[in-house]
Amino acid sequence: MNQDSLNKVTEKAAVLIEALPYIQRFNRKIIVVKYGGSAMTDEGLKQSVIEDVTLLKLVGFKPIIVHGGGKEISRWVEKTGMTPEFVNGLRKTDAATMEIAEMVLNRINKSLVTMVQRLGVAAAGVSGKDGGLLQVKRKYSDGQDIGFVGEIVGVNPKILFDLLEKDFLPIVCPIGLDENFDTYNINADDAACAIAKSMEAEKLAFLTDIEGVLSDPKNPASLISSLTVSQAKKMMEDGFIGGGMLPKLSNCIDAVSEGVSRVHILDGRMAHCLLLEIFTNQGIGTAISL
């Protein structure tokens, strides 16, 4: 073996050694991964996310994927000749749109199950309907009725604990039922947050289309690598956080305040972002903790 080859092998060994304490620390711990954004539409990124989560499973973690599918739902709504409608950033979901959304989300769910199983890990796709996992009521946007959009009022995680106990990797589709057993679409961030809290997960990771929390939204180099809940609240109060990051950061604060040890906001456009954040000393996104 020449010196260059030896150096490369040594570097790989150093990476594995750096990961060792994290593998030990989080062994048998529950990690909820909210999967969405560009990582769902780019085939290369999709593969890297599934590889990351599968590796987490194989080294002893207990990962759960909660996925969205908004862009794909809009595409299929347009295919049927309808025009997607949004109220304050929330999809207006009539009965016909809800039928399309459920079809599309279940299709995505089973495609992710297939990808995981190709890598040799048993996966099980479940809807929030299954086992009463996600219970909802109708959500309103500033008093406006936006149809079959659900606000989570209860979580029964028994089905997920059972699947983890039987060594499955659960993949959750964000659909829920109300008290009348009507079907509702749920924001995937909300679903991931609610599931993580109900299971007292060690980690909750959001895959997004930005680098993380930025002190200057126009400057990617202003990434804040770690925040406490009090610091995050102050940033929100002072107006530093806006747009789609505002509800996401609120979810993060809520999750940490209710028992999730640490929440990560990661750039899902970066290949293997989960492994880089969890297994390296540097990390790449924003971590939020008490």
Secondary structure as UniProt FT lines:
FT   HELIX           3..26
FT   TURN            27..28
FT   STRAND          30..35
FT   HELIX           38..41
FT   HELIX           43..58
FT   TURN            59..60
FT   STRAND          62..67
FT   HELIX           70..79
FT   TURN            80..81
FT   STRAND          86..87
FT   TURN            88..89
FT   STRAND          90..91
FT   HELIX           95..118
FT   TURN            119..120
FT   STRAND          123..127
FT   TURN            128..129
FT   HELIX           130..132
FT   STRAND          134..141
FT   TURN            142..143
FT   STRAND          144..155
FT   HELIX           158..165
FT   TURN            166..167
FT   STRAND          169..173
FT   STRAND          175..177
FT   TURN            179..180
FT   STRAND          183..185
FT   HELIX           188..198
FT   TURN            199..200
FT   STRAND          203..208
FT   TURN            217..218
FT   HELIX           220..222
FT   STRAND          226..228
FT   HELIX           229..237
FT   TURN            238..239
FT   TURN            243..244
FT   HELIX           245..257
FT   TURN            258..259
FT   STRAND          262..267
FT   TURN            268..269
FT   TURN            271..272
FT   HELIX           273..279
FT   STRAND          286..289
//
